[in-house]
Amino acid sequence: MLTLVIISNSSYETQKVGFQLAKKLKAGDVVALFGPMGAGKTTFVRGVADGLGLGDCVHSPTFALVHEYEGPVSLFHFDMYRVESFDDLESTAYYDYLKREGIIIIEWSENIENALPPNYIKVEISPQNNNLEQRQIVVREVKKT
């Protein structure tokens, strides 16, 4: 299992890491983002969308719970911040999206960790050293047995 650890020193660099990851993604992939408020998760998703050829279209889905971005490969962007129960998760149509052709990227995956599929890409974004811009980004494949 490959693990990448990247230090980002700006929002631009965080977005660039997302852009680079997008080049490796294919329909059916699930990317689970973990990190505190303000870590740069939505910025990372902007980079993924750009890398998929969707342009600068990403907005935080906090109140909508999911945004769909159509393109050569569709991107389904979830925000699970307010998901606190199985019923909440069901209301997002999350399980239906897992059956669709596209890439799913989930902010606040820690809130639904038990509902993640057996195989996914885990991205942990952590602010570093009280620096408002510096983040450590850890990317690794998770394969549950």
ZILINWO-V518529 format. One record per backbone hydrogen bond with DSSP energy under -0.5 kcal/mol. CO is the residue of the C=O (numbers start at 0). NH is the residue of the N-H. If there is no record, write none. Layout:
CO	NH
CO	NH
//
This chain:
1	140
3	138
5	7
5	136
7	134
9	13
10	14
11	15
12	16
13	17
14	18
15	19
16	20
17	21
18	22
20	23
20	24
21	24
25	28
28	103
29	31
29	120
30	32
30	105
31	122
32	108
33	124
35	38
39	43
40	44
41	45
42	46
43	47
44	48
45	49
46	50
47	51
48	53
49	52
54	56
60	64
63	65
64	78
66	76
67	69
68	74
73	102
74	68
74	76
75	77
75	104
76	66
77	106
79	82
81	83
84	88
85	89
86	90
87	91
88	91
88	93
89	92
92	95
92	96
93	97
95	98
96	99
99	101
101	27
102	75
103	30
104	77
104	106
105	32
105	108
106	79
107	110
108	111
111	114
111	115
112	115
117	143
119	121
119	141
120	31
120	122
121	123
121	139
122	33
122	124
123	125
123	137
125	135
127	130
129	131
133	127
134	7
134	136
135	125
135	137
136	5
136	138
137	123
138	3
139	121
140	142
141	119
//
